[in-house]
Amino acid sequence: MRSGYDLPPLMFTRDEVTALVAGARMVRGFGGAAMALAAEEALSKIAAVLPDALRDSPAAVTVHALDAGALTAADRAMIDRLDRAASGHRKLALRYRDADGQTTERVVRPLSLWFWGKVWTLIAWCELRDDFRMFRIDRIAGAEDAGPFRPEPGKSLRTFLQSHACRRET
């Protein structure tokens, strides 16, 4: 959606309100700082227009996602940075530490961020490997803008998802 997009009036069921509140709490606990703020603002807007019968629904949601220090401020800032790069089609020059602690430098085309319950990963087209790669965000030591990129056939999130679907089936 574009900035300032107006939605027609929506009616939510109690279960839908529960899902929205639970999702926003998870984003607040495990997302980037900008995402967490946006989720809180969206919930405030939704709560302001709920009918009386559902007005107590957000406070009654029993699902919580406690931060418990799972993400550092640097991790949250990195999530926001990677998200902006992916949505803005900006290449990034990454400094990345692998599981053995070895650092590599590579230029990537960020495509998507995935949260796996414990860690976030960046799905990207890696120009060094000329292939898709997944990078754990907690292992990214630095990410500098490396200019714009144009989406290309074969280097898209859709292609990545299709190739993963084929691997799961074989």
N, C-alpha and C positions, 0 to 999 in steps of 0.2 A: 504494500500500500504506500501511496505517496504521503508526504508530510501534511498533516492537517486534514486528512481524509475524513469525511463525514459519513457515518453509517446510518442507515434508516433505523427507526426504533426497533429494538430487539427485546424479546421476552425469553427469559431463562427459566428452566425448571430448577428445583432445588439441587438435583444431581449435577446439572450443568454449572451452577454456582459453586458447588463443592469442587468440581474439576478445575474451574478457573482459579479458585483460591489456592488449592493444593499446588497447581502448576506455578502460580506466582510465588508461593512460598519456596518451592524448589529452586526457582530462578534466583530468588533473594539469597538463598543459602549457598547455591553452587554455581551461579552465573557471574558474568562480568558486572562491573559496577553500573554501567549504563543500562544494561538489561534489567538489573534488579530495580533500579529507580523507575524505569519505564513500566515494569510490572506493577509496582506499587501505585503509580499514577493511574494506570488502566483500572486497577481494582477500585481505586477511589471513585473514578468516574462511573463504574458499574454500580457500586454500592449506592451512589447518589440517586440513581434512577430506578432502583429495585422497588417493586410494589410492596406495600406494607406486609403482605403475607410472607415475603421472602427477605425482608429487611434484616432479620437476625441471622440469616444464613451464613454470611461470611465469618462472623464471630463464632458460629457453632461448628465450623469445620474442624474435625479432629486430626487431620493430617498435617504434620509439621515436618519441615526439613531443616534441622538445626545445623548451623554453619560449623560449629565446633573446630574452627581453625583449619578446615580442610583446604581452603584456598587462601593463599597469601594475597596481600594487596597487589603485589607484582603479578601474580597469576591472574587476578581479576582484570588488571590493566591490560595484560597480554590478550586475554579473551576479547576485550573490547577492540583492541588494535587489530587482531586477526579478523574479527567480524567486519570491521570497517573496510579492511583490505579486500576481503572476499566479496562483499556487496558492492564495493567501488571498482572492482576489477583492477587492483593494484598488485603488481609483483612485490615480493618481499625477499630481501637478502637475509637468510636465516643463519644464525650460529646455533648448531644443534648438538647436544650431547647424547650419544647412544647409551644403551644399557651398561656398557663397559666403561663409560666415562670419556670415551674418545669424542673430540669435538670436530665437526665438519662444518664447512660453509657451503651454502647452496642457494640458488635462486629458485623460488617456487611461485606458482600461481595458486593462491588460496581459493578453494572451492566451497568448503563447508566445515563447520565445527560440529563435532559429535561428543556427547557426554555419555560415558559408559558406566556411570554409577560411582566410580572412584576417580577416574581421570577424564580429562578433556583431550580430544585429539583434533588436529587439523588435517583435513583431507586436502591434498594439493597435488598439482602436476609439478613434478620435480624436473627442472631443466638439466641438472647434473646427471640424473639417471634416465632421463627421457621416458618417464613412466609415472604412474600415480604412486604416491607415498602417503603414509599416515605418520604424523609427528605428534608425540605426546607434548602437550603444552608445558608441562612442568619440566621438560628437558630443553625447551627453547631458551637459549642464553641471550639471544638478541634478535631483533627483527627490524630491519631498516627498509624504508620505501625504495623500490628499485624500478619505479615507473609503471605506466599503464600496460595492460595486456588486453588483447581482443579475444573473446571466446573463439575457440577453434574446434572444428569437428574432431572427435577422437580424444580431446583433452578436457572434456566437460564432466560435470558431476553426473549427468545422465549416463555417460559412457562408463564412468567408474562404477555406478550402481549396477548397470547391466553386466559388467564383467564380474562383479562380485556375486550376482545372482547365478551366473553360469558356473562359477567355482563352487557354490554351495550345492548345486544340483549334480555335480560330477563326483 
